[in-house]
Amino acid sequence: MTRSRAQDPDVCGVTAAIAVIDGKWKTTLLWLLESGPHRPGELRRRLPGLSEKVLTQALREMETDGLVHREVHDTLPLKTFYSLTAFGRELSEALAPVSDWGHRRLQKLQKFTDAQSAS
């Protein structure tokens, strides 16, 4: 899905929302930032396999989309913190029922897998 779909007024609202969170890491970044501001290094340590380049790109896109606030503290060395904006918290709250559904689905799949293994 292209990022331009997130700004197309003639697209389904769900499609526009998914375009904003599309990608491997954005929903996880939203989830981590729910607990409060984080430095980029903290986020990378919490997400093994996430490169610095991809993290920077995802955070920049999320900032452009109004989900994330970037705050740079003028100290040496510079310290950068990322936090959710009110708009980002609103999206996170809207995704909570989808997350609940996903957990129920995983439980259902696990029961199915357990039943298959037992037979």
Disulfide bonds with the S-S distance in Angstrom:
none
